[in-house]
Amino acid sequence: MQCLLIFDHLNDVVYTKWDEKFSEHIYEFASLQGFVNNAGGGNERIIDDDALVQIFSPIITSQRIMSCQFGNSYTSIQCEDGINICFDEYMGYLFVSVAQDDVQSIKKYLSVCVTIVRYLCGPDVCQLKMCERRADIATRLIDSWVKLQNSDQAVFVEAVEQLVINSDVSSVTLQVLRKSVEKLISAVDCPKMHAMVLVNNKFLSLYSSQSAKDLSAADILFSTIVSQGSSEIFEQNRETRIDSFQILLAGSDATPSCLSHVVHVIPISEGINLLYLLEVGNVAISSTLYDAFHHLHTMQFIQIQKDVDTLRPAFENLELAMKRLNDALKKSKNNSIENLGKQLAKKWDIIRKKYLDFIKSKSDEALLRAETMALGLLENLKQLLGLTSIDEKIVESSQKATIEVAKIVAEKLNSYNEFLKVKSIRNFTLGSRDSLTINKYLEEFPGLVHFLYVDRVNHRVTAPTLDFSADETIKLTKNKIWAMIKFSRNHLQEGNLSLMWKDTVFNYSYFLWFEDTSGTPMKPLVYPTNSSKALPLPGLLGNDFYQKLKEICFPKTASAKIRCYELFCVHLRLVTASCVLEHTRRLAATIWELKGIKSHPIDLL
């Protein structure tokens, strides 16, 4: 049983998604409470938004009061029959999930749902209610993520798996993408774009035009989810040649932006998708707009407490964000944007003075006036988001040229298709005999059954393809690997950077370590604890856990100067602890032999 509900600040329903089991459960509950009218008879069970509001309003109101007035909201509630309710918040919208699952799994599900909604709507979540197509895309992408994280080990650890191919194929692919981007730029008059090839959701190649903003690892991982969703559409309807919609990418900056892109997904062969990401809209405004939304929401959140010391720094952040936004708006040559910018500036100037009055005199009247006008400012920001970041016409107008360019890419890569598909299925395995280099490498680690090495600098994972048909891994199930990763993550969040444990068949180990840019090991100055609220759930989607971890462990060192790595290993139970440690050291030091990129030796202890 699982459901996702999104409520706005008035507790109105914005979006719903649930399975049949939840539908039956909530209908029975609503019937008992008299919230539904089944007088008409029949078997159709309909739960309308009003019934949902009546059922969940008490819980939501309580959660908001605890959060806003006391700064101590609860994140989950345990109920009877193994049912848990979890909460997450984004831009004033409350995300609620009810499921028969453990709390950590539900929290991760909610975190990813928030991320998907942010990629589709930016800070204006209400678009899910106003635009049915956008809500449908959200549902499809959430389902795609659920499918991938249940079947793909790279997605489960929230990293990007790159196909291990020779340099000749890699070079040819990159050149083909470069030429296709140049051709598409001239056809659609969009100088900033990316082209990407994914083979059964594994990363093959990426080419970005010179002026395009860099994609973050989270953007690439999100593209994998997009590709999976599109593949299911292509499978359902073989006549579909392209899947297109608009998204707002985070970009590679430390704080996420709302970089408007059109994504086109084109199948060039079964299992092989070509993605074009066209950067549209005003980047300067998009980059500052998200900050304005974020800091305005923070002000609305904390001003209820009427605490000057808490409000002052929040006001300063909002003031800086609005200044940057106004500076960017002044440079716009679009009349509609320019006029809206002038309205924003005037409204903000009045609100700013009211906040300053409260900070100086603690005037409740000034704060109330600021609160009231801030709602109007929020609506202006949403209008600006629509003007600068969202334009469905661009999606349609660029489709034809994209399809034509994709035909050329498909033709150029046609001779490599079968090879790439085989590689995606068996990137390499511990039982492999089709690669002397890999076989020779793995013979150096007797007793090693499986491993995942994750470079958290660029969030790339190197791992053998799971092959449960082979004799040597017949007892290693997917559930055991997934359980190993979940167990490691739970302890990681408690501050444990290295673990080793056994069951009746296998010996499991997990290590996370840091290096400087020269490869010298770095020991944390501060160790995270489970009481550290600044630390999000381990992963990349949502919040970059590893970025936060570096900031906590090395408070006086710039994060860019710190490298972070993870290694999960499964050995046979008879392998000794000292042998496991020796293997992990050598794996970390020599993994470049598989990746083709030299790494530095490290000491895990």
C-alpha positions as CSV (number, residue, x, y, z in Angstrom):
1,M,0.0,0.0,0.0
2,Q,1.4,3.4,-0.9
3,C,0.1,6.9,-1.7
4,L,1.4,10.4,-2.3
5,L,-0.7,13.5,-1.4
6,I,0.4,17.1,-1.8
7,F,-1.4,19.9,0.1
8,D,-1.0,23.7,-0.3
9,H,-0.8,26.2,2.6
10,L,-4.6,26.2,2.9
11,N,-4.6,22.4,3.2
12,D,-6.3,22.0,-0.2
13,V,-5.3,19.0,-2.3
14,V,-2.9,19.8,-5.2
15,Y,-1.9,16.3,-6.4
16,T,-2.8,12.7,-5.5
17,K,-1.2,9.3,-6.5
18,W,-2.1,6.0,-4.9
19,D,-2.4,2.3,-5.6
20,E,-5.5,0.1,-5.4
21,K,-4.8,-1.1,-1.9
22,F,-4.7,2.4,-0.5
23,S,-7.8,3.3,-2.4
24,E,-9.7,0.5,-0.8
25,H,-8.3,1.3,2.7
26,I,-9.1,5.0,2.6
27,Y,-12.5,4.4,1.1
28,E,-13.5,2.1,3.9
29,F,-12.1,4.6,6.5
30,A,-14.0,7.5,4.8
31,S,-17.2,5.5,4.7
32,L,-17.0,4.8,8.4
33,Q,-16.5,8.5,9.1
34,G,-19.4,9.5,6.8
35,F,-17.1,11.4,4.5
36,V,-18.3,9.7,1.3
37,N,-21.7,9.3,-0.2
38,N,-22.3,5.8,-1.7
39,A,-26.1,6.2,-1.8
40,G,-26.1,5.8,-5.6
41,G,-25.0,2.1,-5.2
42,G,-22.6,0.4,-7.6
43,N,-19.1,-0.8,-7.2
44,E,-17.3,2.4,-8.1
45,R,-15.3,3.8,-5.1
46,I,-14.6,7.5,-5.5
47,I,-12.6,9.5,-3.0
48,D,-12.9,13.2,-3.8
49,D,-10.6,15.9,-2.6
50,D,-13.1,17.1,0.0
51,A,-13.0,13.7,1.7
52,L,-9.2,13.7,1.7
53,V,-9.1,17.1,3.2
54,Q,-11.5,16.0,6.0
55,I,-9.5,12.9,6.8
56,F,-6.0,14.6,6.7
57,S,-6.6,18.2,7.8
58,P,-6.3,17.5,11.6
59,I,-2.9,15.8,11.1
60,I,-1.7,18.4,8.6
61,T,-2.8,21.3,10.7
62,S,-1.1,19.8,13.8
63,Q,2.1,19.2,11.8
64,R,2.2,22.8,10.5
65,I,1.6,24.3,14.0
66,M,4.4,22.2,15.4
67,S,6.7,23.2,12.5
68,C,5.8,27.0,12.3
69,Q,5.2,28.0,15.9
70,F,7.6,25.6,17.7
71,G,10.1,24.7,15.0
72,N,9.7,21.1,16.0
73,S,7.6,19.3,13.4
74,Y,7.2,15.5,13.3
75,T,8.4,13.8,10.2
76,S,6.5,10.5,10.6
77,I,3.7,8.8,12.4
78,Q,3.4,5.1,13.1
79,C,-0.1,3.6,12.8
80,E,-1.7,0.2,13.2
81,D,-1.2,-2.7,10.8
82,G,2.3,-1.6,9.9
83,I,1.1,1.6,8.2
84,N,3.4,4.7,8.5
85,I,2.7,8.3,7.5
86,C,5.7,10.5,6.6
87,F,5.9,14.2,5.8
88,D,8.1,16.4,3.7
89,E,7.9,20.1,2.9
90,Y,8.8,22.1,-0.2
91,M,8.1,25.8,-0.8
92,G,5.1,25.8,1.6
93,Y,3.6,22.6,0.1
94,L,3.3,19.6,2.3
95,F,4.1,16.2,0.8
96,V,2.4,13.3,2.6
97,S,3.0,9.6,2.0
98,V,1.0,6.7,3.6
99,A,2.5,3.2,3.1
100,Q,3.1,-0.2,4.6
101,D,6.8,0.2,4.5
102,D,9.6,1.2,6.9
103,V,9.9,4.9,7.7
104,Q,13.3,5.4,6.0
105,S,12.1,3.9,2.7
106,I,9.0,6.2,2.8
107,K,11.1,9.2,3.5
108,K,13.3,8.4,0.6
109,Y,10.3,8.0,-1.6
110,L,9.0,11.4,-0.5
111,S,12.4,13.0,-1.0
112,V,12.5,11.8,-4.6
113,C,8.9,12.8,-5.2
114,V,9.8,16.3,-4.1
115,T,12.8,16.3,-6.4
116,I,10.7,15.2,-9.4
117,V,8.1,17.9,-8.8
118,R,10.9,20.5,-8.5
119,Y,12.3,19.4,-11.9
120,L,8.8,19.7,-13.4
121,C,7.4,22.7,-11.7
122,G,10.2,24.6,-10.0
123,P,9.0,26.4,-6.9
124,D,5.4,26.6,-8.2
125,V,4.0,23.2,-7.2
126,C,0.5,24.4,-7.9
127,Q,1.1,23.7,-11.6
128,L,0.3,20.1,-10.9
129,K,-3.2,21.2,-10.1
130,M,-3.5,23.7,-13.0
131,C,-2.0,21.5,-15.7
132,E,-3.2,17.9,-16.1
133,R,-0.3,17.0,-18.5
134,R,2.3,18.1,-16.0
135,A,0.6,16.0,-13.3
136,D,0.5,13.0,-15.7
137,I,4.3,13.4,-16.4
138,A,4.9,13.6,-12.6
139,T,3.0,10.3,-12.1
140,R,4.9,8.7,-14.9
141,L,8.3,9.8,-13.6
142,I,7.6,8.7,-10.1
143,D,6.6,5.3,-11.4
144,S,9.7,5.1,-13.5
145,W,11.9,5.9,-10.5
146,V,10.2,3.2,-8.4
147,K,10.8,0.7,-11.1
148,L,14.5,1.7,-11.6
149,Q,15.3,1.7,-7.9
150,N,13.8,-1.7,-7.5
151,S,15.8,-3.2,-10.4
152,D,18.9,-1.0,-11.1
153,Q,21.7,-1.0,-8.5
154,A,23.2,2.2,-9.8
155,V,19.9,4.1,-9.4
156,F,19.4,2.5,-6.0
157,V,22.7,4.0,-4.8
158,E,21.8,7.2,-6.7
159,A,24.8,7.3,-9.0
160,V,25.3,7.2,-12.8
161,E,26.6,4.0,-14.3
162,Q,28.8,4.5,-17.4
163,L,29.2,1.8,-20.0
164,V,32.8,0.4,-20.0
165,I,33.7,0.7,-23.7
166,N,36.8,1.2,-25.7
167,S,38.1,4.7,-26.6
168,D,37.3,4.3,-30.3
169,V,33.6,3.8,-29.8
170,S,33.5,6.5,-27.2
171,S,35.2,9.0,-29.5
172,V,32.9,8.1,-32.5
173,T,29.8,8.6,-30.3
174,L,31.0,11.9,-29.0
175,Q,31.8,13.2,-32.5
176,V,28.4,12.1,-33.7
177,L,26.7,14.0,-30.9
178,R,28.8,17.1,-31.5
179,K,27.8,17.3,-35.1
180,S,24.1,16.6,-34.3
181,V,24.1,19.5,-31.7
182,E,25.7,21.9,-34.2
183,K,23.1,20.9,-36.8
184,L,20.2,21.3,-34.3
185,I,21.5,24.6,-33.0
186,S,21.3,26.1,-36.5
187,A,17.8,24.6,-37.1
188,V,16.1,25.8,-33.9
189,D,18.2,28.9,-33.1
190,C,19.0,27.6,-29.6
191,P,22.7,27.9,-29.0
192,K,22.7,26.2,-25.6
193,M,22.0,22.5,-25.5
194,H,23.2,19.0,-24.5
195,A,22.9,15.7,-26.3
196,M,23.1,12.4,-24.4
197,V,22.9,8.8,-25.2
198,L,21.6,6.2,-22.7
199,V,21.7,2.5,-23.4
200,N,19.2,0.6,-21.2
201,N,19.5,3.5,-18.8
202,K,23.3,3.3,-18.6
203,F,25.2,6.4,-19.5
204,L,27.1,6.2,-22.8
205,S,28.0,9.8,-23.8
206,L,27.3,13.5,-23.3
207,Y,28.1,16.4,-25.5
208,S,27.3,20.0,-24.4
209,S,27.6,23.1,-26.6
210,Q,30.2,25.7,-25.4
211,S,27.7,28.2,-24.0
212,A,25.5,25.7,-22.2
213,K,25.4,25.6,-18.4
214,D,27.0,22.4,-17.0
215,L,24.7,19.6,-15.9
216,S,24.9,18.3,-12.4
217,A,25.2,14.6,-11.6
218,A,21.6,14.9,-10.3
219,D,20.5,16.3,-13.6
220,I,22.0,13.3,-15.4
221,L,20.5,10.9,-13.0
222,F,17.1,12.6,-13.4
223,S,17.6,12.2,-17.2
224,T,17.9,8.5,-16.7
225,I,14.5,8.5,-15.0
226,V,13.1,10.6,-17.9
227,S,14.5,8.1,-20.4
228,Q,13.0,5.1,-18.5
229,G,9.5,6.8,-18.6
230,S,9.8,7.6,-22.3
231,S,10.9,4.0,-23.0
232,E,7.7,2.7,-21.5
233,I,5.7,5.1,-23.8
234,F,7.7,3.8,-26.9
235,E,7.0,0.2,-25.9
236,Q,3.3,0.9,-25.5
237,N,3.1,2.6,-28.9
238,R,5.7,1.7,-31.5
239,E,4.5,4.6,-33.7
240,T,5.7,7.2,-31.1
241,R,8.8,8.9,-32.5
242,I,9.5,11.4,-29.8
243,D,8.6,12.3,-26.2
244,S,9.0,15.9,-25.3
245,F,8.2,18.2,-22.3
246,Q,9.7,21.1,-20.3
247,I,11.8,20.7,-17.2
248,L,13.7,22.9,-14.8
249,L,17.2,21.6,-14.2
250,A,19.2,22.2,-11.1
251,G,22.6,23.0,-12.8
252,S,26.0,22.4,-11.3
253,D,26.1,25.4,-8.9
254,A,26.3,24.7,-5.1
255,T,22.7,25.8,-4.7
256,P,20.0,24.5,-7.2
257,S,18.6,26.8,-9.8
258,C,15.5,26.7,-12.1
259,L,17.2,26.4,-15.4
260,S,14.5,25.9,-18.0
261,H,15.1,23.2,-20.6
262,V,13.1,21.4,-23.2
263,V,13.8,17.7,-23.1
264,H,13.3,15.6,-26.3
265,V,13.7,11.8,-26.0
266,I,14.0,9.9,-29.2
267,P,14.5,6.1,-29.5
268,I,17.3,5.4,-32.0
269,S,17.1,1.7,-31.5
270,E,15.4,-0.6,-29.0
271,G,16.8,0.2,-25.6
272,I,18.9,3.1,-26.9
273,N,17.6,6.6,-26.3
274,L,18.9,9.9,-27.5
275,L,18.2,12.9,-25.3
276,Y,18.4,16.5,-26.3
277,L,18.2,19.1,-23.5
278,L,17.6,22.6,-25.0
279,E,18.3,25.5,-22.6
280,V,15.5,28.1,-23.1
281,G,14.3,31.2,-21.3
282,N,16.4,33.7,-19.4
283,V,19.2,32.0,-17.5
284,A,20.2,35.1,-15.5
285,I,16.6,35.5,-14.2
286,S,16.1,31.7,-13.7
287,S,19.2,31.4,-11.6
288,T,18.1,34.2,-9.2
289,L,14.4,33.4,-9.2
290,Y,14.7,30.2,-7.3
291,D,16.6,32.0,-4.5
292,A,13.8,34.6,-4.3
293,F,11.2,31.9,-3.9
294,H,13.2,30.0,-1.4
295,H,14.0,33.0,0.9
296,L,10.5,34.4,0.6
297,H,9.1,31.0,1.7
298,T,11.6,30.9,4.6
299,M,10.4,34.4,5.7
300,Q,6.7,33.2,5.6
301,F,7.7,30.2,7.6
302,I,9.5,31.8,10.5
303,Q,7.6,35.2,10.7
304,I,4.8,33.3,12.5
305,Q,7.2,33.0,15.5
306,K,7.6,36.8,15.6
307,D,11.2,36.4,16.8
308,V,13.4,39.3,15.6
309,D,16.6,37.5,16.1
310,T,15.4,34.6,13.9
311,L,13.8,36.9,11.4
312,R,16.7,39.3,10.8
313,P,19.1,36.9,9.0
314,A,16.2,35.5,7.0
315,F,15.2,39.0,5.9
316,E,18.8,39.8,4.9
317,N,18.9,36.7,2.7
318,L,15.6,37.6,1.1
319,E,16.7,41.2,0.6
320,L,19.9,40.0,-1.2
321,A,17.9,37.5,-3.4
322,M,15.4,40.2,-4.4
323,K,18.3,42.7,-5.2
324,R,19.9,40.1,-7.5
325,L,16.6,39.3,-9.1
326,N,15.8,43.0,-9.7
327,D,19.3,43.5,-11.2
328,A,18.7,40.6,-13.6
329,L,15.2,41.9,-14.6
330,K,16.6,45.4,-15.4
331,K,18.8,43.8,-18.1
332,S,15.8,42.1,-19.8
333,K,14.6,43.5,-23.1
334,N,11.2,41.8,-23.0
335,N,8.5,44.3,-22.3
336,S,6.3,41.9,-20.4
337,I,9.2,40.9,-18.1
338,E,10.3,44.5,-17.8
339,N,6.8,45.7,-16.7
340,L,6.4,42.8,-14.2
341,G,9.9,43.6,-12.9
342,K,8.8,47.2,-12.1
343,Q,5.8,45.9,-10.2
344,L,7.9,43.5,-8.2
345,A,10.4,46.3,-7.4
346,K,7.7,48.6,-6.1
347,K,5.9,45.9,-4.1
348,W,9.2,44.6,-2.6
349,D,10.2,48.1,-1.6
350,I,7.0,48.5,0.5
351,I,7.4,45.0,2.0
352,R,11.1,45.7,2.8
353,K,10.2,48.8,4.8
354,K,7.5,47.0,6.8
355,Y,10.0,44.2,7.7
356,L,12.5,46.8,8.7
357,D,9.9,48.5,10.9
358,F,9.2,45.3,12.7
359,I,12.9,44.5,13.2
360,K,13.4,48.0,14.7
361,S,10.2,48.5,16.7
362,K,8.7,45.0,16.9
363,S,5.5,46.4,15.5
364,D,2.9,43.7,15.0
365,E,1.0,45.9,12.6
366,A,4.1,46.3,10.4
367,L,4.6,42.5,10.3
368,L,1.0,41.8,9.5
369,R,1.1,44.3,6.6
370,A,4.3,42.6,5.3
371,E,2.8,39.2,5.6
372,T,-0.3,40.3,3.6
373,M,1.7,41.9,0.9
374,A,4.1,39.0,0.7
375,L,1.3,36.8,-0.7
376,G,0.9,39.2,-3.6
377,L,4.7,39.2,-4.1
378,L,4.6,35.4,-4.3
379,E,1.9,35.6,-7.0
380,N,4.1,38.0,-9.0
381,L,7.1,35.6,-8.7
382,K,4.9,32.8,-10.1
383,Q,3.9,35.1,-13.0
384,L,7.6,35.8,-13.6
385,L,8.4,32.1,-13.5
386,G,5.7,31.5,-16.2
387,L,7.1,34.3,-18.4
388,T,10.8,33.4,-18.1
389,S,10.9,29.6,-17.7
390,I,7.7,28.0,-19.0
391,D,6.8,28.0,-22.7
392,E,5.1,24.9,-24.1
393,K,5.3,26.4,-27.6
394,I,9.0,25.9,-27.7
395,V,8.5,22.2,-27.0
396,E,6.4,21.7,-30.1
397,S,8.3,24.1,-32.4
398,S,11.6,22.2,-31.9
399,Q,10.3,18.6,-32.3
400,K,10.5,18.3,-36.1
401,A,14.1,19.5,-36.4
402,T,15.1,17.2,-33.5
403,I,13.5,14.1,-35.1
404,E,15.4,14.8,-38.3
405,V,18.8,15.3,-36.5
406,A,18.1,12.1,-34.5
407,K,17.8,10.1,-37.7
408,I,21.3,11.0,-38.6
409,V,22.6,10.0,-35.2
410,A,20.7,6.7,-35.4
411,E,22.3,6.0,-38.8
412,K,25.8,6.8,-37.7
413,L,25.6,4.6,-34.6
414,N,23.7,1.8,-36.2
415,S,26.8,-0.5,-36.6
416,Y,27.5,-0.2,-32.8
417,N,23.9,-0.8,-31.6
418,E,24.1,-4.5,-30.9
419,F,27.5,-4.2,-29.2
420,L,26.2,-1.4,-27.0
421,K,23.1,-3.4,-26.0
422,V,25.2,-6.4,-25.0
423,K,27.5,-4.1,-22.9
424,S,24.5,-2.6,-21.2
425,I,23.3,-6.0,-20.2
426,R,26.8,-7.3,-19.2
427,N,28.9,-4.2,-18.5
428,F,31.2,-6.7,-16.8
429,T,30.5,-9.5,-14.4
430,L,32.6,-11.3,-11.8
431,G,31.9,-14.5,-13.7
432,S,32.8,-13.0,-17.0
433,R,35.2,-14.7,-19.4
434,D,34.8,-12.4,-22.3
435,S,37.3,-9.9,-21.2
436,L,40.9,-11.0,-20.3
437,T,41.6,-7.6,-18.7
438,I,38.6,-7.8,-16.3
439,N,39.1,-11.5,-15.6
440,K,42.8,-11.0,-14.8
441,Y,41.9,-8.0,-12.6
442,L,39.2,-9.9,-10.6
443,E,41.4,-13.0,-10.1
444,E,43.4,-10.8,-7.7
445,F,40.5,-10.8,-5.3
446,P,39.7,-14.5,-4.3
447,G,36.4,-14.7,-2.4
448,L,35.0,-11.5,-3.7
449,V,31.4,-12.0,-4.9
450,H,30.3,-8.4,-5.7
451,F,31.2,-4.8,-5.2
452,L,30.1,-1.3,-5.9
453,Y,32.6,1.5,-6.1
454,V,31.1,5.0,-6.2
455,D,33.1,8.1,-7.0
456,R,31.1,10.8,-5.2
457,V,33.1,13.6,-6.9
458,N,31.0,13.0,-10.1
459,H,28.7,10.4,-8.7
460,R,29.8,7.6,-11.1
461,V,29.4,4.0,-10.0
462,T,31.6,1.1,-11.1
463,A,30.1,-2.3,-10.4
464,P,29.8,-5.8,-11.9
465,T,26.5,-6.4,-13.7
466,L,24.3,-8.5,-11.4
467,D,24.2,-12.1,-12.8
468,F,22.3,-14.4,-10.5
469,S,22.4,-17.3,-13.0
470,A,26.1,-17.8,-12.5
471,D,27.1,-20.7,-10.1
472,E,29.4,-18.5,-8.0
473,T,26.6,-16.0,-7.2
474,I,23.7,-18.4,-7.1
475,K,23.0,-17.6,-3.4
476,L,23.5,-13.8,-3.8
477,T,20.1,-12.4,-4.4
478,K,19.1,-8.9,-5.3
479,N,17.4,-8.6,-1.9
480,K,20.7,-9.2,-0.1
481,I,22.5,-6.5,-2.1
482,W,19.6,-4.0,-1.6
483,A,19.5,-4.9,2.1
484,M,23.3,-4.4,2.3
485,I,23.0,-0.9,0.8
486,K,20.0,0.1,3.0
487,F,21.8,-1.2,6.1
488,S,25.0,0.8,5.2
489,R,23.0,4.0,4.6
490,N,21.1,3.7,7.9
491,H,24.5,3.5,9.8
492,L,26.0,6.1,7.6
493,Q,23.4,8.6,8.7
494,E,24.3,7.8,12.3
495,G,27.9,8.8,11.6
496,N,29.5,5.3,10.9
497,L,31.8,5.6,7.9
498,S,33.0,2.0,7.9
499,L,31.1,-1.2,8.6
500,M,31.6,-5.0,8.4
501,W,29.1,-7.7,9.2
502,K,28.1,-11.3,8.2
503,D,25.2,-13.5,7.6
504,T,25.3,-17.3,7.1
505,V,26.8,-17.1,3.6
506,F,28.4,-13.8,3.0
507,N,30.7,-11.2,4.6
508,Y,29.5,-7.6,3.9
509,S,31.6,-4.4,4.2
510,Y,31.1,-0.7,3.5
511,F,33.6,2.1,3.6
512,L,33.3,5.8,3.0
513,W,36.5,7.9,2.9
514,F,37.8,11.3,1.9
515,E,40.9,12.4,0.0
516,D,42.3,15.8,-1.0
517,T,42.9,16.7,-4.7
518,S,46.3,14.9,-4.7
519,G,44.8,11.7,-3.4
520,T,46.1,12.0,0.2
521,P,43.7,10.5,2.7
522,M,41.8,13.0,4.9
523,K,40.4,12.1,8.3
524,P,37.2,14.0,9.3
525,L,37.7,16.8,11.9
526,V,34.1,16.4,13.0
527,Y,32.1,13.1,12.8
528,P,28.4,13.3,11.9
529,T,25.9,12.0,14.4
530,N,22.3,10.9,14.1
531,S,21.3,14.0,16.0
532,S,22.7,16.2,13.2
533,K,19.5,17.6,11.6
534,A,21.6,19.3,8.9
535,L,22.3,15.9,7.3
536,P,19.7,14.7,4.7
537,L,19.0,11.1,3.8
538,P,22.0,9.5,2.1
539,G,21.8,10.0,-1.7
540,L,22.0,12.5,-4.5
541,L,18.4,13.2,-5.5
542,G,16.8,15.7,-3.3
543,N,19.7,17.0,-1.4
544,D,23.3,16.1,-2.1
545,F,24.1,14.1,1.1
546,Y,27.8,13.9,0.3
547,Q,28.2,17.6,-0.1
548,K,26.6,18.2,3.3
549,L,28.7,15.4,4.8
550,K,31.9,17.1,3.6
551,E,30.7,20.4,5.0
552,I,30.1,18.8,8.4
553,C,33.3,16.7,8.5
554,F,35.6,19.5,7.3
555,P,34.0,22.8,8.4
556,K,37.1,24.9,7.5
557,T,37.9,23.4,4.1
558,A,36.3,24.3,0.8
559,S,34.2,21.3,-0.4
560,A,35.7,21.5,-3.9
561,K,39.1,20.5,-2.4
562,I,37.7,17.3,-0.9
563,R,37.0,14.1,-2.7
564,C,34.6,11.5,-1.4
565,Y,34.3,7.8,-2.3
566,E,32.2,4.8,-1.3
567,L,32.9,1.1,-1.6
568,F,30.4,-1.7,-0.9
569,C,31.8,-5.3,-1.0
570,V,30.3,-8.8,-0.7
571,H,32.8,-11.6,0.1
572,L,32.2,-15.2,0.9
573,R,31.7,-15.7,4.7
574,L,34.9,-17.7,5.1
575,V,37.0,-14.7,3.9
576,T,38.7,-13.1,6.9
577,A,38.3,-9.5,8.0
578,S,42.0,-8.8,7.3
579,C,41.6,-10.1,3.8
580,V,38.5,-8.0,3.2
581,L,40.4,-4.9,4.4
582,E,43.3,-5.7,2.1
583,H,41.0,-6.3,-0.9
584,T,39.1,-3.0,-0.3
585,R,42.4,-1.1,-0.2
586,R,43.6,-2.6,-3.5
587,L,40.1,-2.3,-5.1
588,A,40.1,1.5,-4.3
589,A,43.7,1.9,-5.5
590,T,43.3,-0.1,-8.8
591,I,39.7,0.5,-9.9
592,W,41.0,2.7,-12.6
593,E,42.0,-0.4,-14.5
594,L,38.3,-1.1,-15.1
595,K,37.2,2.6,-15.5
596,G,40.2,3.6,-17.6
597,I,40.9,6.6,-15.3
598,K,43.8,6.4,-13.0
599,S,43.0,6.8,-9.3
600,H,45.3,7.4,-6.3
601,P,45.9,4.7,-3.6
602,I,44.2,5.4,-0.3
603,D,44.2,4.0,3.2
604,L,40.7,3.2,4.3
605,L,41.5,3.1,8.0
